[in-house]
Amino acid sequence: MFGFLNYWEEHAHKLSVIIPQGINAVQVMTIHKSKGLEFPVVLFPFANWNATSERDAKSWVEINEPELEGLPSSLIPLNDKLNSSTKKLQAIYEEYKAKVLLDNLNMLYVALTRPKTRLYIFTSSKERGKNLNVFFDTFLKSKGLWEDGKTQYNFGKKVKETNNKQKENKKFPTSQPVEDLSKILHINRQAPKMWEVNNPEKGTDKGRRVHEILSYIKTVNDVDDALKKALRLGLIANSEAKKMKYILNIILKNVDMKPYFAEGLRVKNEEEILLSNGRILRPDRLVFEENEVTIIDYKTGLEKNTHEKQILEYKTEIEKMGYKVKESLLVYINDESIKLKSV
């Protein structure tokens, strides 16, 4: 027994039990692992984790305090204490909580859509209002089913899964060996238009980096901080900073773009929108003016019909949320100029 326990201590993290499909057994797995799978019956225990925060969460933040000159950034804990801090730190904390909440909603969606016939959810009343039970409580109250003190609710009827056994396949088809690879392999002799043959790291990659840095910018005054962040994250090299700033200024100081980067606007960059079917949309920039929204989506390269289709989908879903879409803009970015297209 002692020898087995030593062996288990050393090798337990490497071992796993592979259960064949169709066997009459319980499979234990994480919600992430179950993504894309389905089961006749699902037991969902411990559905009571905190929906708006994570344990020991931390984040790097930019520091612009005169007394801390020479310290460009700091690692801070993300917790409720930030509510009594500066407006900048409060905004960072609120954005963090929104992202955690969205991640938890995505995970909850996956868990609740795995079963084919039956689902059992086990939650608790601890920290009511903070953990996942708030969603279950809200559902029960919306259906008029909530009862104080009641701890068990049932919906629908139990259905037994029909056992359709697959016939055993005793024939194993084999493929014929390929004698002439030239008949099935096709080599493209022309490089993609966005790929510079003499300098392949440019092209689409550069467009993606401009796109990413724009997500750090809310007003025209954020350019320098955005570049510092890009340098710190390794997104650009020091030798590229000057050129990148030039491109960003072309965008932000464009006569038609200026109003959307002015001070005092409520802006959401890369804000995720969770649809009822579980899909996530992520518009590049949303500019709010009371109940009106302007949608901005950045593009590099050639214009495509799919670009219009994508931004129109953003418009449809945002209007379903009760907002009036003032304008939908596609912004095509090149090294020396930009082009705005209203859709």
C-alpha positions in Angstrom: 0.0 0.0 0.0 2.8 2.4 0.9 4.5 1.8 -2.5 1.2 2.4 -4.3 0.6 5.7 -2.5 4.1 6.9 -3.4 3.6 6.0 -7.0 0.2 7.8 -7.0 1.7 10.9 -5.4 4.3 11.1 -8.2 2.1 10.2 -11.2 -1.5 11.1 -10.4 -1.3 14.4 -12.4 -0.3 12.4 -15.5 -3.0 9.7 -15.3 -6.5 9.7 -16.6 -9.2 7.2 -17.3 -10.5 7.2 -20.9 -14.2 6.1 -20.9 -15.5 4.8 -24.3 -18.7 6.4 -25.6 -21.9 4.5 -24.8 -20.7 2.9 -21.6 -23.1 3.0 -18.7 -21.0 5.3 -16.4 -20.7 8.8 -15.1 -18.2 11.1 -16.8 -16.8 13.8 -14.6 -15.3 16.8 -16.4 -15.0 20.6 -16.3 -17.5 22.9 -18.0 -14.7 23.9 -20.4 -14.0 20.3 -21.3 -17.7 19.7 -22.0 -17.9 22.4 -24.6 -19.3 21.0 -27.9 -20.5 17.8 -26.2 -23.9 16.6 -25.2 -25.1 14.0 -22.7 -28.5 12.3 -21.9 -28.3 13.6 -18.2 -26.1 16.3 -16.7 -25.5 17.0 -13.0 -24.3 20.6 -12.5 -23.0 20.8 -8.9 -21.4 23.7 -7.1 -23.3 26.2 -9.2 -22.7 28.9 -6.7 -19.3 30.6 -7.5 -19.0 34.3 -7.5 -20.3 35.7 -10.8 -18.4 39.1 -10.7 -14.9 38.5 -9.3 -12.1 36.0 -9.3 -9.8 35.0 -6.4 -6.5 37.0 -6.1 -7.2 38.8 -9.4 -4.5 41.4 -10.3 -3.9 43.8 -13.2 -1.1 46.0 -14.5 -2.1 49.7 -14.7 -0.4 52.8 -16.0 0.8 55.3 -13.4 1.0 59.0 -14.2 1.6 60.3 -10.6 4.4 63.0 -10.4 5.6 61.6 -7.0 6.1 58.2 -8.7 8.1 59.4 -11.6 10.1 56.5 -13.1 7.5 53.9 -12.3 5.4 53.6 -15.5 3.1 50.8 -14.3 2.2 48.8 -11.2 0.5 45.5 -10.5 -2.6 46.1 -8.3 -5.2 43.7 -6.8 -8.6 44.0 -8.3 -11.1 44.1 -5.4 -13.8 46.3 -3.8 -11.2 48.6 -2.3 -10.8 50.2 -5.7 -14.3 51.7 -5.4 -12.9 54.3 -3.1 -9.9 55.0 -5.3 -9.4 57.3 -8.3 -11.9 57.4 -11.1 -9.4 55.7 -13.4 -8.9 52.8 -11.0 -12.7 52.6 -10.5 -13.2 52.4 -14.3 -10.6 49.6 -14.5 -12.4 47.7 -11.7 -15.8 48.1 -13.3 -14.5 46.9 -16.7 -12.8 43.9 -15.0 -16.1 43.0 -13.3 -18.0 43.3 -16.5 -15.6 40.9 -18.3 -15.7 38.4 -15.4 -19.5 38.5 -15.5 -19.6 37.9 -19.2 -17.1 35.0 -18.9 -19.3 33.5 -16.2 -22.5 33.9 -18.3 -20.7 32.1 -21.2 -19.7 29.3 -18.9 -23.2 29.1 -17.5 -24.6 28.9 -21.0 -22.3 26.0 -21.8 -23.3 24.1 -18.7 -27.0 24.5 -19.2 -27.0 23.5 -22.8 -25.1 20.1 -22.5 -28.0 17.8 -21.5 -30.4 16.2 -24.0 -33.1 15.0 -21.6 -32.4 16.0 -18.0 -30.5 18.6 -16.0 -29.9 18.8 -12.3 -28.6 22.0 -10.9 -27.1 22.2 -7.3 -26.7 25.8 -6.0 -26.8 27.5 -2.6 -28.1 30.6 -0.9 -24.7 31.7 0.4 -23.8 35.3 -0.5 -27.1 35.7 -2.3 -26.9 38.5 -4.9 -23.2 37.8 -5.7 -23.0 34.3 -6.9 -24.7 32.4 -9.7 -27.9 31.8 -7.7 -28.9 35.4 -8.5 -29.7 34.2 -12.1 -31.7 31.2 -10.9 -33.6 33.3 -8.4 -34.4 35.9 -11.1 -35.7 33.2 -13.4 -38.0 31.8 -10.8 -39.3 35.2 -9.8 -39.9 36.1 -13.5 -42.0 33.0 -13.9 -43.9 33.6 -10.7 -42.6 30.4 -9.1 -40.5 31.8 -6.3 -41.4 30.7 -2.8 -39.5 31.8 0.4 -37.9 28.8 2.1 -38.4 26.4 -0.8 -35.2 24.7 -1.8 -36.2 22.4 -4.7 -37.9 23.2 -8.0 -38.8 20.8 -10.8 -39.6 21.6 -14.4 -40.9 19.5 -17.3 -41.3 15.7 -17.3 -38.6 13.0 -17.0 -37.8 11.5 -20.3 -35.8 8.3 -20.8 -33.3 8.4 -23.6 -34.0 5.8 -26.3 -31.1 3.4 -26.6 -30.2 3.3 -30.3 -27.2 1.0 -30.5 -25.1 1.4 -33.6 -24.5 -1.6 -35.7 -21.0 -3.0 -35.5 -18.9 -2.1 -38.5 -16.8 -5.0 -39.5 -15.5 -3.5 -42.7 -12.6 -1.2 -42.5 -12.2 0.8 -45.7 -8.6 1.5 -46.8 -7.4 4.1 -49.1 -5.2 3.4 -52.1 -1.6 4.7 -52.0 -1.1 7.9 -54.0 1.5 7.4 -56.8 1.5 10.9 -58.2 1.3 13.7 -55.6 1.1 16.4 -58.3 -2.4 15.3 -59.0 -3.7 16.2 -55.5 -1.3 18.9 -54.3 -1.6 22.4 -55.7 1.0 25.0 -55.0 0.1 28.7 -55.1 2.9 30.4 -57.1 1.7 33.9 -56.1 2.1 35.5 -52.7 -1.1 36.9 -51.0 -1.7 40.6 -51.8 -1.3 41.6 -48.1 2.0 39.8 -47.7 5.2 41.6 -48.6 7.5 39.0 -50.0 10.7 40.8 -49.0 9.4 41.6 -45.5 6.7 39.0 -44.7 6.1 40.2 -41.1 4.4 43.4 -42.4 1.1 43.5 -44.2 -1.8 42.0 -42.3 0.2 41.7 -39.1 0.8 45.4 -39.1 -2.9 46.1 -39.6 -3.8 43.8 -36.7 -1.3 45.7 -34.4 -2.8 49.1 -35.4 -6.2 47.5 -34.7 -5.1 46.3 -31.2 -3.5 49.7 -30.3 -6.7 51.5 -31.3 -8.5 49.4 -28.7 -6.4 51.1 -26.0 -7.5 54.6 -27.1 -10.6 56.4 -26.0 -9.6 60.0 -26.7 -7.0 61.6 -28.8 -5.0 62.3 -25.7 -4.5 58.5 -25.1 -2.1 58.0 -28.0 1.2 58.2 -26.0 -0.1 55.9 -23.2 -1.4 53.4 -25.8 2.0 53.3 -27.5 3.7 52.8 -24.1 1.4 49.9 -23.4 2.1 48.4 -26.9 5.8 48.6 -26.2 5.5 47.0 -22.8 3.4 44.1 -24.2 5.9 43.6 -27.0 3.3 44.5 -29.7 5.7 46.9 -31.3 9.5 47.5 -31.1 11.0 50.9 -30.2 12.1 51.3 -33.8 8.4 51.1 -34.9 6.9 53.5 -32.3 7.4 56.7 -34.4 5.8 55.2 -37.5 3.0 53.7 -35.5 2.3 57.1 -33.9 2.2 58.7 -37.3 -0.4 56.2 -38.5 -2.5 56.7 -35.4 -2.4 60.5 -35.8 -3.6 60.1 -39.4 -6.7 58.3 -38.0 -7.4 60.3 -34.9 -6.8 63.7 -36.5 -8.9 63.0 -39.6 -11.6 65.7 -39.9 -14.4 63.0 -40.0 -12.9 60.9 -37.2 -12.1 63.7 -34.7 -15.6 64.0 -33.2 -15.5 60.3 -32.2 -12.3 60.7 -30.2 -13.2 63.9 -28.3 -13.0 64.3 -24.6 -16.2 63.7 -22.5 -17.7 60.9 -24.7 -18.8 57.6 -23.3 -16.9 55.0 -25.3 -16.7 51.2 -25.3 -13.8 49.6 -27.1 -13.9 45.8 -28.0 -17.0 45.5 -25.8 -18.5 41.9 -26.0 -22.2 41.4 -26.8 -23.6 38.1 -25.7 -26.4 36.9 -28.0 -29.2 34.6 -26.9 -27.7 31.7 -29.0 -24.4 31.9 -27.1 -22.5 33.8 -29.9 -20.4 36.8 -29.0 -20.1 40.0 -31.1 -17.2 42.4 -30.5 -17.6 45.8 -32.2 -14.3 47.7 -32.3 -15.7 51.0 -31.0 -19.1 52.2 -29.7 -19.6 55.9 -29.0 -22.6 56.7 -26.9 -24.5 60.0 -26.9 -27.5 59.6 -24.5 -29.6 56.8 -26.2 -27.8 57.0 -29.5 -24.8 54.9 -30.6 -22.3 55.2 -33.3 -20.6 51.9 -34.4 -17.1 52.1 -35.7 -15.3 49.0 -37.1 -11.7 49.2 -38.3 -10.5 47.3 -41.4 -7.2 46.9 -43.3 -6.8 45.7 -46.8 -9.4 45.5 -49.5 -13.1 46.3 -49.0 -15.3 43.2 -48.8 -19.1 42.6 -48.7 -18.6 40.6 -45.5 -17.5 43.9 -43.7 -20.9 45.5 -44.3 -22.7 42.3 -43.3 -20.8 42.2 -40.1 -21.4 45.8 -39.0 -25.1 45.5 -40.0 -25.3 42.6 -37.6 -23.8 44.7 -34.9 -26.4 47.4 -35.7 -29.3 44.9 -35.5 -28.3 43.5 -32.1 -27.6 46.9 -30.6 -31.0 48.1 -31.7 -32.5 45.0 -30.0 -30.9 46.3 -26.8 -33.0 49.5 -27.0 -30.4 51.8 -28.5 -30.8 53.9 -31.6 -27.9 53.5 -34.0 -26.9 57.0 -35.2 -24.3 55.8 -37.7 -22.4 52.6 -38.7 -18.9 53.4 -40.0 -16.3 51.2 -41.6 -12.8 52.7 -41.3 -10.3 51.4 -43.8 -6.8 52.1 -42.7 -3.7 52.3 -44.9 -0.2 53.6 -44.1 -0.8 57.1 -45.5 -4.6 57.6 -45.4 -7.9 56.3 -44.2 -11.3 55.9 -45.8 -14.6 56.1 -44.0 -17.6 54.2 -45.4 -21.1 54.8 -43.9 -23.2 51.6 -44.0 
